[in-house]
Amino acid sequence: MEVKKVNNDYIDEASLIFKLLSNPNRLKMLVNLENKSMNVNELSNQLNMEQSAVSHQLSVLKKHQLVDANRNGKSIYYQLNDPHILDIVNEAVQHSSHVMGGKHHGE
């Protein structure tokens, strides 16, 4: 893939996205939200995390437009706001699997 000259502001924003994705719990949340909306309680149970920690991480993801929230009755459900962010996550996981498996590139 050819890397084109990119506006430095885009590079700065991309760097911020990688910082957001550097937190394993945020990655797990994004992956869990891939196929369905979930509320804090559901994510908390799924990830075995305290609800307050889940809420905090969701607010960070929402602030940076990676998730969105909708109220349904008394519950707030979160879903991916930008589904192609999972392309980045999946590529990173695939690369990790490749490296951890001791494979060389091209295998």
C-alpha positions in Angstrom: 0.0 0.0 0.0 1.3 3.4 -0.9 1.5 6.0 1.9 0.5 9.4 0.6 1.5 12.7 2.1 -1.0 13.3 4.8 -2.1 16.5 6.5 -0.3 16.7 9.9 -3.7 17.3 11.6 -4.8 13.9 10.4 -1.7 12.3 11.7 -2.3 13.9 15.1 -5.9 12.6 15.1 -4.7 9.2 14.1 -2.3 9.2 17.0 -5.1 10.1 19.4 -7.1 7.1 18.0 -4.2 4.8 18.7 -3.9 6.1 22.2 -7.6 5.4 22.7 -7.1 1.9 21.4 -4.1 1.3 23.6 -6.4 0.4 26.5 -7.3 -3.3 26.4 -10.7 -2.7 28.1 -11.7 -0.1 25.4 -10.7 -2.6 22.7 -12.8 -5.3 24.3 -15.8 -2.9 24.6 -15.6 -2.0 20.9 -15.4 -5.7 19.9 -18.4 -6.5 22.1 -20.4 -3.7 20.5 -19.6 -4.9 17.0 -22.9 -6.8 16.5 -25.3 -5.4 19.1 -26.0 -2.4 21.3 -25.3 -3.0 25.0 -25.9 -1.1 28.2 -23.4 -0.6 31.0 -24.6 -3.5 33.0 -24.4 -5.9 30.0 -20.9 -4.7 29.2 -19.8 -4.9 32.8 -21.0 -8.5 33.1 -19.4 -9.4 29.7 -16.0 -7.9 30.6 -16.1 -8.7 34.3 -15.5 -5.1 35.2 -17.1 -2.7 37.6 -19.9 -0.6 36.2 -18.2 2.6 37.1 -15.1 1.6 35.2 -17.2 0.6 32.1 -19.1 3.9 32.3 -15.9 5.9 32.4 -14.4 4.1 29.4 -17.6 4.4 27.5 -17.6 8.2 28.1 -14.1 8.4 26.7 -15.1 6.5 23.7 -18.2 8.6 23.2 -16.3 11.8 23.6 -14.0 10.8 20.7 -17.0 9.6 18.6 -16.2 5.9 18.6 -19.4 4.9 20.3 -22.9 6.5 20.5 -25.6 6.2 23.1 -29.4 6.0 22.9 -31.8 5.8 25.7 -34.4 3.0 25.8 -36.6 3.4 28.8 -34.4 3.7 31.9 -31.3 2.2 30.2 -28.8 3.8 27.9 -27.5 1.5 25.2 -24.2 2.0 23.5 -23.3 1.0 20.0 -20.4 1.6 17.6 -20.5 5.1 16.1 -17.8 4.3 13.6 -17.9 0.6 12.7 -14.8 0.8 10.5 -12.7 1.4 13.6 -13.0 -2.4 14.0 -10.9 -2.8 10.8 -8.0 -1.2 12.7 -8.7 -3.4 15.8 -9.0 -6.6 13.7 -5.8 -5.8 11.8 -3.9 -5.3 15.1 -5.3 -8.5 16.6 -4.4 -10.4 13.4 -0.9 -9.0 13.5 -0.6 -9.9 17.2 -1.7 -13.5 16.4 0.9 -13.6 13.6 3.7 -12.3 15.8 2.8 -14.4 18.8 2.6 -17.5 16.6 6.2 -16.9 15.6 5.3 -16.5 12.0 7.3 -14.3 9.6 5.5 -11.9 7.4 4.4 -13.5 4.2 3.6 -16.8 5.8 
